[in-house]
């Protein structure tokens, strides 16, 4: 199970990095994607003051949001909703 999860993550990261490389502006797109993902995670947590919903801020969630951008934040939000709510 752990190998399957690691493989899926590796394929996802490779796809994101490859698309950034093919765009011709790798560093610009990587930085903008990272900033957008982290900003969206912080905005979800800011809205969490009103709704009670938060995403834990740790190294793993920051890396996911920085690598995948806004889709990474959406995925973390869905996983938090589906897996951690009872």
N, C-alpha and C positions, 0 to 999 in steps of 0.2 A: 504494500500500500504506500509506504513512504517513497519507494522508488518511482511509482507511478505519479505521485504528486510532484516529485522533483523533476521528472521528465516533462510534465505539462508546464511547469514554471519555466524550465529551461527553453522549451519551444516558444512560449509566449514572449520571454525576454529576447530571444533571438529574432523573432519576427518584428518586434518593436525596434530593435537596434538596426536591423536590416532595412526597414522602411525609412528610418531616419537617415541612414547612410545613402540610400538611393535618392533621397530628396535633393542632395547636393549641398545642403546646409545642415550638416550633422550636429555641430555644436549648438547652433542657434535653436534648432528644433528640440534638441535634448534639454536645453536649459528652459525653454518655454514650456515644454511638457512637464518638467519637474516643478516649475513654479506654479503652473496651473493645477497640478495634482495636489500639491501641498496647500495651496490657497483654498481649494475646494474642501480638503479635509478640515482645515481650520474653520471654514464657514459652516460646515456641518456641525462641528463642535460648538460654534457660537450659537447656532440655532438650537442646539441641544439645551441651552439654558432655558429656552421657552418650552421645548417639547420633552425634555428628559432623555433624549437619545444622544449618545456619544459614541465616538470611535476612539478606542484607546490610542494614545500617542506613545509609541515606542519605536525601536529601530526597525522592526519588521513592517509596521504600517507606514512609516515614513518612506522606506525603500519601495514598497508597493506603489504608493501614491506618486513618488518621484519617477519611477520607471514607467508606469502605465498612465499617469496623468489622471484626468477626470474619470475615465473608465475604471481605473483602479480604485478610486474613491467610491464609485457606484457599486463595484463588486464587494468592497469591504462593508458597505452599508447593507447590501442584500444579505451577505453572509452573517452579519451581526443580527439582522432581523430574523432570518430563518433558523440559524443554529443556536443562538444564545437566548432568544426569548422563549419563555415557557407559557 
